[in-house]
């Protein structure tokens, strides 16, 4: 059973919407607009008409000429509606204002926004943003929604290990204890558990409050080996080796001394107040054989665990993937250069390693040529923002994807990117400041992420339906379902 | 182990308030003066840190706002709004974009590597240097400090002619005369500036910065003056080859000289070398239609250093569809490799080097070293408005910059660029910058990736 969707409004007094509805002093509180608007933009608070929820407004283009149009209906000419000029200051090439606002909307309602927003692609001018589906005129077979399967299998090679099927083709990327607030971690883990998919601890250790979610957690073994214990390895069903991450490929991490609080120090088995380096690379791994030693070590401690290997996207990413497979990995996780949630040098995010769109296809074809593609679960991440991105990534050759930033946007991240400045995230997401962390309540956050996933799943089903496919697994590598706007 | 190179940054605040990207606008009529935004909500104290009286709540465009929207979403009356600062959008030009200018300002102020969270925010790819990515290695990385018992990364290069082999006489004795080399600890030279309100203070700030970080700075012949005497070891005088007098004072005490290319340039170089055998002579070649032929000819004749100069936006000096500096470089580097003389000559490139990543990318495309110009001026708060080119006043009074303040900002900028060069090299697993040169196999080019990926699926690119 899929989890329940309930409506979870913004925690801020004013949501940012595509349209701005202004109510002038002419308003007589007659409530004509409250009656006429079916979207709930106008509502009463006591005897007065309250400030409009303009983020629900469909805009004048949709409403003009209809009996629902508040501006025309208002007997006192007190209302004006226009495109919100503020959205120019919101968003960027990859996450446009429309993508941010439509993700917020999906997190609030579990439904697609019907307010004329571009919710499928961003404006980066390449990759996913230039790919479109090549839908047939009508589906080759008519399917109903409940005939369509969005689940994927995470273990395709090893009968001795856990069989794990997740009902949606995505799980959550690692965010360390200390990099985001405990409530954020809890929100994400709760949402993952309700969807019976996975969340990931990141490399900052495995805090006790995540124990109830052990069945839906991935724990990470990264170069710093922070908080990695036999006991944490044995607690979970999937263990992820992080060789590199897309946002800072080939670079290590640096946790500032000020962020090594008592709790973080305890978790990481380090000294409070002293900076921690997560080096690059693993100092025990200089070959595929060394890597196999790592995998064997995990399998000795937890024989039924699945091993995921998270790597970045260098020029020889295909060789890296096949090496991971031969060392015994169940999941090969490619993390492309345009994603990432944590703080990383801008130069690395922009310039080092290739975008994920190229890497997926390169690895998929190489594994096919090697004859091992059907034994590898290929998971990709790094700049996947929407349900459409997910299906495109799968059509390029992935089995499933990992989401990170989108889940944070569901928690009302504006991608202001100042995760590290001052006391941390002004929205209470990526912060350890006790006061700021209170800005997010676990149930609120969990339900917002659950809702986003529900909306994504609906869109995935709708796409598969138009292709007449019974399952997302049929889409893997189907580049014939895609077209690229820059190609003839 | 030899002493390691280091650049020390110290915060150097701007003299003028930088032009910020966004700001907050308030609709004053409805403001309750409740100061929710001022007192309770702004995490960065943006409202408090500004010069106005917070109680009046007026005037709000500034560069401290971090665009988190919290004040806007929490304002009880919803009277706050945000906007992109129109002045910001007007900064620079089509090549020197506002983002390039503001990120260099940040680096000159702090000396730090720009860091941000929540993923990349820019376009998928773009023209020029934005159509290539550098490689990384999953399991190899030298470090900047040589910690953990591993090698540290060297960014030093030699400017000059390099012999490809030993030579012996009939008796078997080596007859090789080793040409002079100038070693610089980072592959950056300070170029002549294309424009700017270039006062004596600006030149002294640049020279002082060059001295502090052991770099070299080009100096136009007419700008030589006694105050620069103390910086001779860090100056590369740029002199016209025609009518050049080898005994001129400008050649005294310098390690390297650059002759502006003409038919007489090689002859002039020989004359200078005859008089000063220890001097490295570079030839400044404009990146025009003849550049490749001229470079091949000079390299074959024995030139020590060739400086290929594109225009300040990185385009070659060709009227019809000029190529970008990266593509010209790959072409010229490749032809020198084919002629088997690439290793003997040093190639310096300049024009359009605007961001730290352009440096390793230019090296990958075939340069040994890059010369930078406008970033130095931007380090001194230049807004690339080019008013000076029309004889108008400079909005940041660059000519008035104090030498110590200006030099510190340039040192900071170079510290940041140097750190980022090391990051890129570290990710590539290369520990010597001399090995980055021409390593096109450790880069990925947009057109190649597109052809291999989408070309294989969808055919021809429009």
Interface residues (C-beta under 8 A of the other chain):
Chain A: X10 X12 X13 X14 X15 X16 X51 X85 X86 X88 X89 X90 X92 X93 X94 X95 X124 X125 X126 X127 X129 X130 X243 X244 X247 X249 X250 X251 X252 X279 X280 X281 X282 X283 X285 X286 X287 X290 X291 X311 X312 X314 X315 X320 X337 X338 X339 X340 X341 X342 X343 X344 X345 X346 X347 X348 X349 X350 X351 X352 X353 X354 X355 X357 X358 X361 X362 X383 X405 X408 X413 X414 X415 X416 X417 X418 X419 X420 X421 X422 X423 X426 X427 X430 X436 X479 X482 X483 X484 X486 X487 X488
Chain B: X22 X43 X44 X66 X67 X68 X69 X70 X72 X73 X74 X75 X76 X77 X78 X81 X82 X83 X84 X103 X113 X114 X115 X116 X117 X118 X119 X120 X121 X122 X123 X124 X125 X133 X134 X135 X136 X137 X138 X139 X140 X141 X148 X355 X356 X357 X361 X420 X423 X424 X426 X427 X428 X429 X441 X442 X444 X449 X452 X453 X454 X455 X456 X457 X458 X459 X460 X461 X462
